[in-house]
Amino acid sequence: MRRKARIPSSPLPQRDGVDAVRVRLPLEESWGTVREHLVERLSGAGAGVVDGMFGDGLFVGADGRAVAPDAPYVPGMFVWFHRELPDEVRVPFPLEVVYRDEHIVVVDKPHFLATTPRGSHVAETALARLRRELGIETLGAAHRLDRLTAGLVLFTVRPGERGAYQTLFRDRRVHKEYEAVAPYDAGLALPRTVRSRILKERGVPAAREVEGEVNAVSRVELLDRRADGLGRYRLTPSTGQTHQLRVHMSALGVPILGDPLYPKVTAPVPADDFRRPLQLLARSLEFTDPVTGVEHAFRSGRVLEAWASYGTWCSA
């Protein structure tokens, strides 16, 4: 049995709270030089970009030294580089630190801020911003929250402990409650538990319910309703499929206000459009700390705008 290779620490420091990209050269195939492989692997960067990076000494090995363009290909070799950061619109809302100790940081994330670097959202993410603001380069996310969803997110301080906290979410040992604003339907019997199979395909914006074994379970309760036809709901997922709560609320005929995907996919929300945020909030997190044994119970102090002032939310 092949032993798993030890991954060396990055020889490059973070840039704007973002780690350098790590590439491992494949074991099963071979190219003449490192350059030949990276030109093929990073072809989407554009003609001449990789050669320009080699010329500037931007590809480095585990020893921190620049990799020469004619360096021979070594299967399993690690190479690091910093990608050019995209121009990003700053999300003009603060991250609120709810709790911090030597092991974890819990924050109340605003709408429109991605949790971790991905795609066109890199430096303007909760993780990168927290690393800069708190000065904790080792900070990592224990789980993720959709960019359009606000609320509580757990980050870990020590890389060696991250797996223990991630396992809490994997094994469903974190009690999570969400709050949403959606239409009120007098004919919808609540509370109820929704069970279905949700499929999310890579490259397709919206997830969908399909036939098959159940992989998504959500409890839906009505907390309050108003004369203007709105309801405030408590949503308690016991699984963690992508867009699960949004899919289930739409399937019940009460899609969450501000949702650009469910029940119908509309134009993507532009990065600079902060009007009418999705009215979904990760309200609470409760778990037993796997490192300290402390019983944690955190609660977001945010108020969903459409419930506080529907007219203001609508006219934004």
C-alpha positions as CSV (number, residue, x, y, z in Angstrom):
1,M,0.0,0.0,0.0
2,R,1.4,3.4,-1.0
3,R,2.1,5.7,1.9
4,K,0.5,9.1,1.8
5,A,3.1,11.8,1.1
6,R,3.7,14.3,3.8
7,I,2.7,17.8,2.6
8,P,5.5,20.3,3.4
9,S,4.6,23.7,4.8
10,S,4.2,26.5,2.3
11,P,7.4,28.3,1.7
12,L,5.5,31.4,0.7
13,P,3.8,33.8,3.2
14,Q,0.1,34.6,2.9
15,R,-0.9,37.6,0.7
16,D,-3.9,39.6,1.8
17,G,-4.9,36.7,4.1
18,V,-4.8,34.3,1.1
19,D,-2.6,31.2,1.1
20,A,-0.3,30.5,-1.8
21,V,-1.6,27.9,-4.3
22,R,0.0,24.4,-3.9
23,V,0.4,22.1,-6.9
24,R,1.6,18.5,-6.7
25,L,3.0,17.1,-9.8
26,P,1.2,13.8,-10.7
27,L,2.8,10.5,-9.9
28,E,1.2,8.5,-12.7
29,E,2.3,10.7,-15.7
30,S,5.5,12.4,-16.7
31,W,6.5,15.5,-18.6
32,G,10.0,16.6,-19.6
33,T,10.1,19.6,-17.4
34,V,8.0,21.3,-14.6
35,R,7.3,24.1,-17.0
36,E,5.7,21.8,-19.6
37,H,3.3,20.4,-17.0
38,L,2.3,23.8,-15.5
39,V,1.7,25.3,-19.0
40,E,-0.7,22.5,-19.7
41,R,-2.3,22.4,-16.2
42,L,-2.7,26.2,-16.0
43,S,-3.7,26.7,-19.6
44,G,-6.8,28.7,-18.5
45,A,-4.5,31.5,-17.2
46,G,-3.9,32.7,-20.8
47,A,-1.0,32.5,-23.3
48,G,2.4,33.4,-22.0
49,V,1.2,33.9,-18.3
50,V,3.0,30.8,-17.0
51,D,6.2,31.6,-18.9
52,G,6.0,35.1,-17.5
53,M,5.7,33.8,-14.0
54,F,8.7,31.5,-14.5
55,G,10.6,34.5,-15.7
56,D,9.7,36.5,-12.6
57,G,10.6,33.5,-10.3
58,L,7.1,33.2,-9.0
59,F,7.0,29.4,-8.9
60,V,8.9,28.0,-5.9
61,G,9.7,24.6,-4.5
62,A,9.6,23.3,-0.9
63,D,12.9,25.0,-0.2
64,G,11.5,28.4,-1.1
65,R,13.8,28.7,-4.1
66,A,12.5,29.7,-7.6
67,V,11.9,26.7,-9.9
68,A,13.7,27.2,-13.2
69,P,11.6,26.7,-16.4
70,D,14.0,23.9,-17.5
71,A,13.8,22.1,-14.1
72,P,13.3,18.4,-14.8
73,Y,9.9,16.9,-14.0
74,V,9.9,15.0,-10.7
75,P,6.7,13.0,-10.0
76,G,5.2,14.0,-6.6
77,M,7.1,17.3,-6.4
78,F,5.3,20.2,-4.8
79,V,5.3,23.7,-6.3
80,W,3.8,26.9,-4.8
81,F,2.8,30.2,-6.3
82,H,0.5,33.1,-5.6
83,R,-2.3,33.6,-8.2
84,E,-3.1,37.1,-9.4
85,L,-6.0,38.2,-7.2
86,P,-9.1,39.3,-9.0
87,D,-10.5,42.8,-8.7
88,E,-13.1,42.4,-6.0
89,V,-15.9,44.7,-4.8
90,R,-15.6,45.2,-1.1
91,V,-18.6,43.9,0.9
92,P,-19.4,47.0,3.0
93,F,-20.6,45.1,6.1
94,P,-18.5,44.2,9.1
95,L,-17.8,40.7,10.4
96,E,-18.8,40.5,14.0
97,V,-16.7,38.3,16.3
98,V,-19.1,36.5,18.7
99,Y,-16.5,34.4,20.5
100,R,-12.8,33.9,20.5
101,D,-10.4,31.7,22.5
102,E,-7.1,30.0,21.8
103,H,-8.9,27.2,19.8
104,I,-11.8,28.8,17.9
105,V,-13.3,32.0,16.6
106,V,-17.1,32.3,16.0
107,V,-18.3,35.1,13.8
108,D,-21.6,36.6,12.7
109,K,-21.1,36.8,8.9
110,P,-23.0,39.4,6.9
111,H,-25.0,38.6,3.7
112,F,-22.9,38.7,0.5
113,L,-19.6,37.7,2.0
114,A,-18.3,34.3,1.0
115,T,-16.9,32.1,3.7
116,T,-13.7,30.9,2.1
117,P,-11.8,31.8,-1.1
118,R,-13.4,30.3,-4.2
119,G,-13.8,31.5,-7.8
120,S,-14.0,35.3,-8.1
121,H,-14.2,35.7,-4.3
122,V,-10.7,35.4,-2.8
123,A,-9.4,38.2,-0.6
124,E,-12.9,39.5,0.0
125,T,-14.0,36.5,2.0
126,A,-14.7,35.9,5.7
127,L,-11.6,33.8,6.1
128,A,-9.2,36.2,4.4
129,R,-10.7,39.2,6.1
130,L,-10.5,37.6,9.6
131,R,-6.8,36.5,9.0
132,R,-6.0,40.2,8.2
133,E,-8.1,41.7,11.0
134,L,-7.2,39.3,13.8
135,G,-3.6,38.6,12.6
136,I,-4.1,34.8,12.8
137,E,-2.5,33.3,9.7
138,T,-3.4,29.8,10.7
139,L,-7.1,30.5,10.9
140,G,-9.3,27.9,9.0
141,A,-13.0,27.3,8.4
142,A,-14.6,24.4,10.2
143,H,-17.6,24.6,7.8
144,R,-19.1,26.9,5.2
145,L,-22.1,29.2,4.8
146,D,-23.4,30.3,1.4
147,R,-22.3,33.7,0.3
148,L,-25.8,35.0,0.3
149,T,-26.7,33.6,3.7
150,A,-25.8,35.6,6.9
151,G,-25.1,34.2,10.4
152,L,-22.8,32.2,12.5
153,V,-19.6,30.5,11.2
154,L,-17.0,28.6,13.2
155,F,-13.3,29.0,12.4
156,T,-10.4,27.1,14.0
157,V,-7.1,28.7,15.2
158,R,-4.8,25.7,15.2
159,P,-4.4,23.6,12.0
160,G,-3.9,20.4,14.0
161,E,-7.3,20.8,15.7
162,R,-9.3,21.7,12.6
163,G,-10.1,18.1,11.8
164,A,-11.7,17.6,15.2
165,Y,-14.1,20.5,14.7
166,Q,-14.9,19.5,11.1
167,T,-15.8,16.1,12.3
168,L,-18.5,17.6,14.5
169,F,-20.2,18.8,11.4
170,R,-19.6,15.7,9.4
171,D,-21.0,13.5,12.2
172,R,-24.0,15.9,12.8
173,R,-23.0,16.7,16.3
174,V,-23.6,20.4,15.9
175,H,-27.2,21.6,16.5
176,K,-27.9,24.4,13.9
177,E,-31.0,26.5,13.6
178,Y,-31.7,29.0,10.9
179,E,-34.3,31.7,10.5
180,A,-36.0,32.7,7.3
181,V,-38.6,35.2,6.0
182,A,-40.9,33.8,3.3
183,P,-44.6,34.0,2.3
184,Y,-47.2,32.7,4.7
185,D,-49.5,30.0,3.5
186,A,-52.4,29.2,5.7
187,G,-52.9,25.9,3.9
188,L,-49.4,24.7,4.7
189,A,-49.5,22.5,7.8
190,L,-46.5,23.2,10.1
191,P,-44.4,22.1,11.8
192,R,-43.2,19.4,9.5
193,T,-40.1,17.5,8.6
194,V,-39.1,17.6,4.9
195,R,-37.2,14.6,3.6
196,S,-35.9,14.3,0.1
197,R,-32.9,13.6,-2.1
198,I,-31.1,16.7,-3.3
199,L,-28.6,16.7,-6.2
200,K,-26.2,19.5,-6.9
201,E,-24.2,19.2,-10.1
202,R,-20.9,21.0,-10.6
203,G,-21.3,24.0,-12.8
204,V,-25.1,24.1,-12.4
205,P,-26.2,27.0,-10.1
206,A,-29.3,25.4,-8.6
207,A,-29.7,22.1,-6.8
208,R,-32.7,19.9,-7.4
209,E,-34.7,17.2,-5.8
210,V,-34.5,13.8,-7.5
211,E,-35.8,10.3,-6.8
212,G,-33.7,8.1,-4.6
213,E,-32.5,7.6,-1.1
214,V,-33.1,10.5,1.2
215,N,-30.0,12.6,1.9
216,A,-31.6,15.9,3.0
217,V,-33.8,16.3,6.1
218,S,-35.1,19.7,7.4
219,R,-37.6,20.6,10.1
220,V,-39.7,23.7,9.3
221,E,-41.6,25.6,11.9
222,L,-43.6,28.8,11.7
223,L,-42.5,31.3,14.4
224,D,-44.7,34.2,13.5
225,R,-46.9,35.6,10.7
226,R,-48.0,39.1,9.7
227,A,-51.1,40.5,8.1
228,D,-49.1,41.5,5.0
229,G,-48.7,37.8,4.1
230,L,-45.2,37.2,5.4
231,G,-44.1,34.4,7.8
232,R,-41.0,34.0,9.9
233,Y,-39.7,30.5,10.1
234,R,-37.3,28.4,12.1
235,L,-35.4,25.9,10.0
236,T,-33.5,23.0,11.6
237,P,-31.4,20.9,9.2
238,S,-30.2,17.5,10.3
239,T,-28.2,17.1,7.1
240,G,-26.0,19.5,5.2
241,Q,-26.7,19.3,1.5
242,T,-25.9,22.4,-0.7
243,H,-28.8,24.9,-0.7
244,Q,-30.9,22.4,1.3
245,L,-33.1,24.8,3.2
246,R,-33.7,27.0,0.1
247,V,-34.7,23.9,-1.9
248,H,-37.0,22.6,0.8
249,M,-38.7,25.9,1.4
250,S,-39.3,26.4,-2.3
251,A,-40.6,22.8,-2.6
252,L,-43.2,23.7,0.2
253,G,-44.4,26.6,-1.9
254,V,-42.9,29.3,0.4
255,P,-39.6,30.3,-1.2
256,I,-37.3,32.4,0.9
257,L,-37.5,36.1,0.1
258,G,-34.6,37.3,-2.1
259,D,-33.6,33.9,-3.4
260,P,-32.3,34.2,-7.0
261,L,-32.3,30.4,-7.6
262,Y,-35.5,29.0,-6.1
263,P,-38.1,28.4,-7.4
264,K,-36.8,29.9,-10.6
265,V,-33.2,30.7,-11.6
266,T,-32.9,34.4,-12.4
267,A,-29.8,36.5,-13.2
268,P,-26.9,36.0,-10.8
269,V,-26.7,38.6,-8.0
270,P,-23.9,41.0,-9.2
271,A,-20.9,41.3,-6.8
272,D,-21.7,45.0,-6.2
273,D,-25.5,44.6,-5.7
274,F,-26.2,44.6,-2.0
275,R,-30.0,45.3,-2.3
276,R,-32.6,42.8,-1.0
277,P,-30.4,40.2,0.6
278,L,-31.6,36.6,0.9
279,Q,-33.7,36.4,4.0
280,L,-31.9,33.5,5.5
281,L,-29.9,33.6,8.7
282,A,-27.8,31.0,10.5
283,R,-29.3,31.9,13.9
284,S,-27.6,29.5,16.3
285,L,-24.8,27.0,16.8
286,E,-24.6,24.5,19.7
287,F,-22.0,21.9,20.3
288,T,-19.6,20.3,22.8
289,D,-16.1,21.5,22.1
290,P,-14.1,18.4,21.0
291,V,-10.8,19.9,22.4
292,T,-11.9,21.6,25.7
293,G,-15.1,19.8,26.5
294,V,-16.9,23.1,26.9
295,E,-20.6,23.2,26.0
296,H,-21.0,26.1,23.5
297,A,-24.2,27.8,22.5
298,F,-23.9,30.8,20.2
299,R,-26.7,33.0,18.8
300,S,-26.7,35.6,16.1
301,G,-27.9,39.1,17.0
302,R,-29.0,40.0,13.5
303,V,-32.5,40.8,12.5
304,L,-33.7,39.9,9.0
305,E,-34.5,43.1,7.2
306,A,-37.6,42.0,5.4
307,W,-39.2,41.1,8.8
308,A,-38.1,44.3,10.5
309,S,-39.1,46.6,7.6
310,Y,-40.5,44.9,4.5
311,G,-41.1,48.2,2.7
312,T,-37.4,49.2,3.2
313,W,-36.2,45.8,2.0
314,C,-38.5,45.9,-1.0
315,S,-37.5,49.4,-2.1
316,A,-33.8,48.9,-1.8
